[in-house]
Amino acid sequence: MSQDLKGSARTYLRGLAHHLKPVVYLGKQGITESFLKSVNEALDSHELIKLKFTCFKEERRTLAREIEAQTRSEMVGLIGHIAIYYREQHDKEKRKIDIPDHMRQRG
């Protein structure tokens, strides 16, 4: 699910994520149903999360894109062994991150 974010929005979100600690870790079991459930719960709760690859470090780019697709989120950064994901909270009352409109794509 594309969030229709411009490069400026991705930069903005990476800046917000700078101080965050990883909340989900991809270990030797790989992408499992319970792993995806953890990622989805973290995105529902925080909107912006860091995920750390403790295993599969060589395949991290491919796996990061797979996680992005399966969680309907947007990967806004991949730095070293850390991926940063964003998914806007559907409930406007629960949103924690406000991306300015000028940072969103029109279309």
C-alpha positions in Angstrom: 0.0 0.0 0.0 1.6 3.2 -1.1 1.3 6.1 1.2 2.0 8.4 -1.8 4.8 10.1 0.0 7.3 12.5 -1.7 11.0 12.3 -1.0 10.6 15.2 1.5 8.1 13.2 3.5 10.5 10.2 3.6 13.3 12.5 4.8 10.9 14.0 7.4 10.0 10.5 8.7 13.6 9.3 8.8 14.3 12.3 10.9 11.5 11.4 13.3 12.8 7.9 13.5 16.3 8.9 14.3 15.9 8.6 18.0 13.8 5.4 17.9 15.0 2.0 19.0 14.1 -1.1 17.0 10.8 -2.6 18.2 10.9 -5.7 16.0 13.8 -8.0 15.1 14.0 -10.4 12.2 15.8 -13.4 13.5 16.7 -16.9 12.2 13.1 -18.0 11.8 12.6 -15.4 9.1 9.3 -13.9 8.0 6.7 -15.9 9.8 3.0 -15.3 10.6 3.9 -14.3 14.1 6.6 -12.0 13.0 4.3 -10.2 10.6 1.7 -9.9 13.4 4.3 -8.2 15.6 5.2 -5.8 12.8 1.5 -5.0 12.1 0.8 -4.4 15.9 3.9 -2.1 16.2 2.7 -0.1 13.1 -0.8 0.1 14.5 0.5 1.4 17.8 3.4 3.6 16.7 2.9 4.3 12.9 6.7 4.7 12.5 8.9 1.8 13.6 12.5 0.5 13.2 13.1 -3.1 12.4 16.5 -4.7 12.9 17.8 -7.6 10.8 19.7 -9.9 13.3 19.9 -12.6 10.6 19.6 -12.6 6.8 21.8 -9.5 6.6 22.8 -10.3 3.0 19.1 -10.6 1.9 17.9 -7.6 3.9 17.0 -5.5 0.9 14.8 -8.2 -0.6 13.3 -9.1 2.7 12.6 -5.5 3.6 10.6 -5.0 0.4 8.7 -8.2 1.2 7.9 -7.0 4.7 6.7 -3.7 3.2 4.3 -5.4 0.9 3.0 -7.9 3.4 2.3 -5.2 6.0 0.9 -2.7 3.6 3.4 -0.1 5.0 6.0 2.1 3.4 9.7 1.5 3.9 11.1 5.0 4.3 14.7 4.0 5.0 17.2 1.1 5.1 20.3 2.1 6.9 22.8 -0.7 7.7 20.8 -3.5 9.3 17.9 -1.3 10.3 14.7 -0.7 8.2 12.3 2.1 8.9 8.6 1.6 8.2 5.6 3.9 8.2 1.9 3.2 8.0 -0.6 5.9 8.7 -3.1 5.1 11.5 -6.5 4.7 9.9 -8.3 6.2 12.9 -7.6 10.0 12.8 -8.0 10.3 16.6 -5.2 7.8 17.2 -2.7 9.3 14.7 0.6 10.3 16.2 2.4 11.6 13.1 1.1 14.4 11.0 2.8 14.6 7.6 2.2 18.0 6.0 0.0 17.9 2.9 2.7 19.5 0.7 4.8 16.4 1.3 2.2 14.0 -0.1 1.9 13.2 -3.8 -1.2 14.2 -5.6 -2.7 11.8 -8.0 
